[in-house]
Amino acid sequence: PAHAAITTLNGDGPDASNVEGDDASACDGAVTLLADIRLVACRPRAAGSDACCCRVEIKHESAWGTVCGDSSDDSFHAGNAAVACRQAGRTAGPGVQNFGGGNGLPIWLDNLACTGDETTLGDCVHSDWGVHTCEHSEDAGVCCGDLPPPAAPSTSAPAGFAARRVAVGDVLEVTCDVGFRVAGAASGLDGPGLFCARTFLVSLNASGFLAGGAAACVPVQCSPNGFHVEKGAFNDSGLVEFSAAARVSCAERHRATTAGRVDCSAEKFFDVQCGPDCTLVDESVACVFCDPSPCVPYLAPQGDLALGRGAGRLVGYPAEQTVVNPPFVSITIECDTGFIAASATAARGELATGFSVACDDDGFTGGRDTCVCPPGSIVSKQFDLSGGAEYFCVCDVGTYGTISEGPLECMPCPSGASSPVGSTTIEQCRCVAGLYGEDAVTGCYACPANSYSQMGSVSVSQCRCVVNTYRGGDGTCVHCPANSLSAVDSSGIDACLCVAGFHGINASGLCTPCPAYGTATLSEQFTLLTPEAVTRRQCYCTAGYFGRGTSGEPGYGLDCTTCGADATSEDRADGPGECWCAAGTYRMDDFFYGCV
């Protein structure tokens, strides 16, 4: 039935995926195909190993692509692998940084830096979708563990039955999910906890049908009948759905409380919740007779940092004293220095630093208010030497100001500047990122074209060239030549490196395409072992091809020739002798013109 889980009480109940005749390869069970991630091209982690490793592919904008695992990007480390396995619904395992093989697919993620706690790979820090400096030989893989055991009962019964083989005479125990009960076990309305069973038994008869018990799990409902509230009544006598609440209203001169004395300004109602055993959950709230006039003790507002409220004090009474007054006598409350009375300010249309509370037949009701910080400021909290808490207002981000005689007044920083929380002077306003200036008073100026600065920069020299640009001889930031990239704050055209699919260095401002890139050739970045340590990119022949370039820069004149039918080679093969024939074929001659 729906909303239930199955437990085998006797019989083997084998998993349906392990029946005889399954002739799939050892790693077929590791292949995972989900809506947003798939683990494919699985192969044993090592010879004779039961562990399988697969290439990671994720879907973005309706297209499948790979994830870069290049070791120069700190590899596909344990945090990345843990998130990939979790997203695929499997237990964690190690990552493989150069699994490769995703030719023809886009490379969606590079510079991936997962903490291991994210839900999906897209939630991790990365270089942005589709931004990368990788090729498919660097595609990442993972060696995830098995599917984890179920942590909670399934809510889909058909899947539960499909995973079991049941023999005639086998008995199954069916457990309804939380919030559901066995149909036909009665309504549960005759008393707390009665007739609210969650389990029943079924068995397979000789005709091949499951029989012997109820066949449905129905939602739990609770009834107010039988839940007695002294001096209170339910607003609605109808049935209450599972986890929903039923409201109880207290009788005249009674208020809702958990214990002890309560004043007449307290709430007149409380809620009870429908629990899984078909009963309303009582949290020991009761309707208690409230103190009549004269009013019960009144305590001035207390500070609460989480609610953004400050404290107030009773005018004419010692600090922390509560007040008992006869009816129709008002008590004056003054908010602490820097705070204003929220409701009184809204009613008057001007800042009010205090309010009055009236005492009538129902207790302290009229004029109740809270102390809050003025607009543009927030509540802060500190402790005195005795450990007591003190609340005060400070200016929010981007403003500054101090308390004089009245409420705190926060002024905005000049245009193009901001300040940290609690700033008191305009000198604490600093130019925001992308601008510079000696101080915010004299002005903040935009960095030159193609450059950017950190917040608080005081000089144009702190404006750094942005990514894919370099600082030229005249001090300006210039875009890298076509088909090349650079890092932030690069200096000189030699900092621009050719992108994948091209070879050369940029001292001459030129990157040359690799011939038949992606089919017969790929490219890689490397650093020459010279005192200058020049970094450049070169082309090389892919697996199944061979060839070598002419003298000079690596990649120039490279001509890659196919190894021919039924033959292949490793990456970077430079001659026909490095090609080999597939199983069941042999080489035609020493010059290797194919296999037969």
Secondary structure as the mmCIF struct_conf table of DSSP 4:
data_model
#
loop_
_struct_conf.conf_type_id
_struct_conf.id
_struct_conf.beg_label_comp_id
_struct_conf.beg_label_asym_id
_struct_conf.beg_label_seq_id
_struct_conf.end_label_comp_id
_struct_conf.end_label_asym_id
_struct_conf.end_label_seq_id
BEND BEND1 HIS A 3 HIS A 3
STRN STRN1 ALA A 4 THR A 8
BEND BEND2 LEU A 9 GLY A 11
HELX_RH_3T_P HELX_RH_3T_P1 ALA A 16 ASN A 18
TURN_TY1_P TURN_TY1_P1 GLU A 20 GLY A 21
TURN_TY1_P TURN_TY1_P2 ALA A 26 CYS A 27
HELX_RH_3T_P HELX_RH_3T_P2 ASP A 28 ALA A 30
STRN STRN2 THR A 32 LEU A 33
BEND BEND3 ALA A 35 ASP A 36
STRN STRN3 ILE A 37 PRO A 44
BEND BEND4 ARG A 45 ALA A 46
TURN_TY1_P TURN_TY1_P3 ALA A 47 GLY A 48
BEND BEND5 ASP A 50 ASP A 50
STRN STRN4 CYS A 52 HIS A 60
TURN_TY1_P TURN_TY1_P4 GLU A 61 SER A 62
STRN STRN5 ALA A 63 VAL A 67
STRN STRN6 CYS A 68 CYS A 68
HELX_RH_3T_P HELX_RH_3T_P3 SER A 71 ASP A 73
TURN_TY1_P TURN_TY1_P5 ASP A 74 ASP A 74
BEND BEND6 PHE A 76 PHE A 76
HELX_RH_AL_P HELX_RH_AL_P1 ALA A 78 GLN A 87
TURN_TY1_P TURN_TY1_P6 ALA A 88 GLY A 89
BEND BEND7 ARG A 90 ARG A 90
STRN STRN7 GLY A 95 VAL A 96
TURN_TY1_P TURN_TY1_P7 GLN A 97 ASN A 98
TURN_TY1_P TURN_TY1_P8 ASN A 103 GLY A 104
BEND BEND8 LEU A 105 LEU A 105
STRN STRN8 ILE A 107 LEU A 109
BEND BEND9 ASN A 111 ASN A 111
STRN STRN9 ALA A 113 ALA A 113
BEND BEND10 GLY A 116 GLY A 116
BEND BEND11 THR A 119 THR A 120
HELX_RH_3T_P HELX_RH_3T_P4 LEU A 121 ASP A 123
BEND BEND12 CYS A 124 CYS A 124
STRN STRN10 VAL A 125 VAL A 125
BEND BEND13 SER A 127 SER A 127
TURN_TY1_P TURN_TY1_P9 TRP A 129 GLY A 130
HELX_RH_3T_P HELX_RH_3T_P5 HIS A 136 GLU A 138
STRN STRN11 ASP A 139 ASP A 139
STRN STRN12 GLY A 141 VAL A 142
HELX_LH_PP_P HELX_LH_PP_P1 ASP A 146 PRO A 150
BEND BEND14 ALA A 151 ALA A 152
BEND BEND15 THR A 155 THR A 155
HELX_RH_AL_P HELX_RH_AL_P2 ALA A 157 ALA A 162
TURN_TY1_P TURN_TY1_P10 ALA A 163 ALA A 163
TURN_TY1_P TURN_TY1_P11 VAL A 168 GLY A 169
STRN STRN13 VAL A 171 CYS A 176
HELX_LH_PP_P HELX_LH_PP_P2 ASP A 177 ASP A 177
TURN_TY1_P TURN_TY1_P12 VAL A 178 GLY A 179
STRN STRN14 PHE A 180 VAL A 182
TURN_TY1_P TURN_TY1_P13 ALA A 183 GLY A 184
BEND BEND16 ALA A 185 ALA A 185
BEND BEND17 GLY A 188 GLY A 188
BEND BEND18 ASP A 190 GLY A 191
TURN_TY1_P TURN_TY1_P14 PRO A 192 PHE A 195
STRN STRN15 THR A 199 LEU A 204
TURN_TY1_P TURN_TY1_P15 ALA A 206 SER A 207
BEND BEND19 GLY A 208 GLY A 208
STRN STRN16 LEU A 210 ALA A 211
BEND BEND20 GLY A 212 GLY A 213
STRN STRN17 CYS A 217 PRO A 219
STRN STRN18 GLN A 221 CYS A 222
BEND BEND21 PRO A 224 PRO A 224
TURN_TY1_P TURN_TY1_P16 ASN A 225 GLY A 226
TURN_TY1_P TURN_TY1_P17 GLU A 230 LYS A 231
STRN STRN19 GLY A 232 PHE A 234
BEND BEND22 ASN A 235 ASN A 235
BEND BEND23 GLY A 238 GLY A 238
STRN STRN20 VAL A 240 GLU A 241
TURN_TY1_P TURN_TY1_P18 PHE A 242 SER A 243
STRN STRN21 ALA A 245 CYS A 250
HELX_LH_PP_P HELX_LH_PP_P3 ALA A 251 ALA A 251
TURN_TY1_P TURN_TY1_P19 GLU A 252 ARG A 253
STRN STRN22 HIS A 254 THR A 257
BEND BEND24 THR A 258 GLY A 260
STRN STRN23 ASP A 263 ASP A 263
TURN_TY1_P TURN_TY1_P20 CYS A 264 SER A 265
BEND BEND25 ALA A 266 ALA A 266
BEND BEND26 LYS A 268 LYS A 268
STRN STRN24 PHE A 269 CYS A 274
TURN_TY1_P TURN_TY1_P21 PRO A 276 ASP A 277
BEND BEND27 CYS A 278 THR A 279
STRN STRN25 LEU A 280 VAL A 281
HELX_LH_PP_P HELX_LH_PP_P4 ASP A 282 ASP A 282
BEND BEND28 SER A 284 SER A 284
STRN STRN26 ALA A 286 PHE A 289
HELX_LH_PP_P HELX_LH_PP_P5 CYS A 290 CYS A 290
STRN STRN27 ASP A 291 ASP A 291
BEND BEND29 SER A 293 PRO A 294
HELX_LH_PP_P HELX_LH_PP_P6 CYS A 295 PRO A 297
STRN STRN28 TYR A 298 TYR A 298
STRN STRN29 ASP A 304 ASP A 304
TURN_TY1_P TURN_TY1_P22 LEU A 305 GLY A 308
STRN STRN30 ARG A 309 GLY A 310
STRN STRN31 GLY A 312 LEU A 314
TURN_TY1_P TURN_TY1_P23 VAL A 315 GLY A 316
BEND BEND30 TYR A 317 TYR A 317
TURN_TY1_P TURN_TY1_P24 ALA A 319 GLU A 320
STRN STRN32 VAL A 323 VAL A 323
TURN_TY1_P TURN_TY1_P25 PRO A 327 PHE A 328
STRN STRN33 ILE A 331 CYS A 335
HELX_LH_PP_P HELX_LH_PP_P7 ASP A 336 ASP A 336
TURN_TY1_P TURN_TY1_P26 THR A 337 GLY A 338
STRN STRN34 ILE A 340 ALA A 341
HELX_RH_AL_P HELX_RH_AL_P3 ALA A 342 ARG A 348
TURN_TY1_P TURN_TY1_P27 GLY A 349 GLY A 349
BEND BEND31 GLU A 350 GLU A 350
BEND BEND32 THR A 353 THR A 353
STRN STRN35 GLY A 354 VAL A 357
STRN STRN36 CYS A 359 ASP A 360
TURN_TY1_P TURN_TY1_P28 ASP A 361 ASP A 362
STRN STRN37 GLY A 363 PHE A 364
TURN_TY1_P TURN_TY1_P29 GLY A 366 GLY A 367
STRN STRN38 CYS A 371 VAL A 372
HELX_LH_PP_P HELX_LH_PP_P8 CYS A 373 PRO A 374
TURN_TY1_P TURN_TY1_P30 PRO A 375 GLY A 376
STRN STRN39 SER A 377 PHE A 383
TURN_TY1_P TURN_TY1_P31 LEU A 385 SER A 386
BEND BEND33 GLY A 387 GLY A 387
STRN STRN40 ALA A 389 CYS A 395
TURN_TY1_P TURN_TY1_P32 VAL A 397 GLY A 398
STRN STRN41 THR A 399 TYR A 400
BEND BEND34 GLU A 405 PRO A 407
STRN STRN42 MET A 411 PRO A 412
HELX_LH_PP_P HELX_LH_PP_P9 CYS A 413 PRO A 414
TURN_TY1_P TURN_TY1_P33 SER A 415 GLY A 416
STRN STRN43 ALA A 417 SER A 418
TURN_TY1_P TURN_TY1_P34 VAL A 421 GLY A 422
BEND BEND35 THR A 425 THR A 425
HELX_RH_3T_P HELX_RH_3T_P6 ILE A 426 GLN A 428
STRN STRN44 ARG A 430 CYS A 431
HELX_LH_PP_P HELX_LH_PP_P10 VAL A 432 VAL A 432
TURN_TY1_P TURN_TY1_P35 ALA A 433 GLY A 434
STRN STRN45 LEU A 435 TYR A 436
BEND BEND36 GLU A 438 GLU A 438
TURN_TY1_P TURN_TY1_P36 ALA A 440 THR A 442
STRN STRN46 TYR A 445 ALA A 446
HELX_LH_PP_P HELX_LH_PP_P11 CYS A 447 PRO A 448
TURN_TY1_P TURN_TY1_P37 ALA A 449 ASN A 450
STRN STRN47 SER A 451 TYR A 452
TURN_TY1_P TURN_TY1_P38 MET A 455 GLY A 456
BEND BEND37 SER A 459 SER A 459
HELX_RH_3T_P HELX_RH_3T_P7 VAL A 460 GLN A 462
HELX_LH_PP_P HELX_LH_PP_P12 CYS A 463 CYS A 463
STRN STRN48 ARG A 464 CYS A 465
HELX_LH_PP_P HELX_LH_PP_P13 VAL A 466 VAL A 466
TURN_TY1_P TURN_TY1_P39 VAL A 467 ASN A 468
STRN STRN49 THR A 469 ARG A 471
TURN_TY1_P TURN_TY1_P40 GLY A 473 ASP A 474
BEND BEND38 GLY A 475 GLY A 475
STRN STRN50 CYS A 477 HIS A 479
HELX_LH_PP_P HELX_LH_PP_P14 CYS A 480 PRO A 481
TURN_TY1_P TURN_TY1_P41 ALA A 482 ASN A 483
STRN STRN51 SER A 484 LEU A 485
TURN_TY1_P TURN_TY1_P42 VAL A 488 ASP A 489
STRN STRN52 SER A 491 SER A 491
BEND BEND39 GLY A 492 GLY A 492
HELX_RH_3T_P HELX_RH_3T_P8 ILE A 493 ALA A 495
STRN STRN53 LEU A 497 CYS A 498
HELX_LH_PP_P HELX_LH_PP_P15 VAL A 499 VAL A 499
TURN_TY1_P TURN_TY1_P43 ALA A 500 GLY A 501
STRN STRN54 PHE A 502 HIS A 503
STRN STRN55 GLY A 504 ILE A 505
TURN_TY1_P TURN_TY1_P44 ASN A 506 GLY A 509
STRN STRN56 THR A 512 PRO A 513
HELX_LH_PP_P HELX_LH_PP_P16 CYS A 514 CYS A 514
TURN_TY1_P TURN_TY1_P45 PRO A 515 ALA A 516
STRN STRN57 TYR A 517 TYR A 517
TURN_TY1_P TURN_TY1_P46 GLY A 518 ALA A 520
STRN STRN58 THR A 521 THR A 527
BEND BEND40 LEU A 529 THR A 530
TURN_TY1_P TURN_TY1_P47 PRO A 531 GLU A 532
STRN STRN59 THR A 535 CYS A 541
TURN_TY1_P TURN_TY1_P48 ALA A 543 GLY A 544
STRN STRN60 TYR A 545 PHE A 546
HELX_LH_PP_P HELX_LH_PP_P17 GLY A 549 THR A 550
BEND BEND41 SER A 551 GLU A 553
TURN_TY1_P TURN_TY1_P49 PRO A 554 GLY A 557
STRN STRN61 THR A 561 THR A 562
TURN_TY1_P TURN_TY1_P50 ALA A 565 ASP A 566
STRN STRN62 ALA A 567 THR A 568
TURN_TY1_P TURN_TY1_P51 ASP A 571 ARG A 572
BEND BEND42 GLY A 575 GLY A 575
HELX_RH_3T_P HELX_RH_3T_P9 PRO A 576 GLU A 578
STRN STRN63 TRP A 580 CYS A 581
HELX_LH_PP_P HELX_LH_PP_P18 ALA A 582 ALA A 582
TURN_TY1_P TURN_TY1_P52 ALA A 583 GLY A 584
STRN STRN64 ARG A 587 ARG A 587
BEND BEND43 MET A 588 ASP A 589
TURN_TY1_P TURN_TY1_P53 ASP A 590 PHE A 591
STRN STRN65 CYS A 595 CYS A 595
#
